[in-house]
């Protein structure tokens, strides 16, 4: 998984944190959680606010 695999990351986050409300997660925590996902294999420094926001919005869609 890489930063641009937004949907795949969102699904993995939903499965790992099913009771978490994505819009309440701080980007610092979101960044850490993504980099800790099994199968994540990208440079942690490559992320930016736009990528994290896209992941967060995809995660919101998964919870609906």
N, C-alpha and C positions, 0 to 999 in steps of 0.2 A: 504494500500500500504506500502511496505517495501523497503529498499534500493535495494534488489536483484530483485525487480519487474521492471527491466530496461525498457522493452518495454511499460509497462503500464504507467510508469513515463514519458517516452518520448512522448507518445500520449497525456497525460495530459498537458505537457509543450507546445506541438505544438498547442493544442486547446486554451490554455490560452495566449500564446505569438506567434500568427501566423506570425507576421512580423519580429520576431527576428531571426538573423542568429546565430545558435547554436555555431559555431566555434568562434564567437566574444564575447561569454559570459565568463566572468572570473569564475573560480571555486568557489570563495567565493560567487558570486551572484547565481550561479547555486545551490549551497548547500542551500542557503536561500530560493530560489524559490521552490526547491523540498520539503523542510520541511514545506513550507506554502501551499502546494497543499491540496485541500480538499480530505480527505480520507487517507492522509499520516499518518501512525501510527507506527513510528519506532524511535529508539533512534538517535537523530541528531549526537551524537558522534560516532556512528558506521560507518559513511561514511569514505571513504579514497579516495585518488587520482584515484586509479584504478576504483572504483565504479563510481565516477563522470565522468571519461573519457568514461566508457561504456554507461552511460546515455547520455552523449553528442553525442556519435557516433550513438546511436539509434535515437536520436532526429534528427540528420542530415539525417538519412535514411527516417524519417517521412516527412521531408521537400522536399524530391526528388520525 
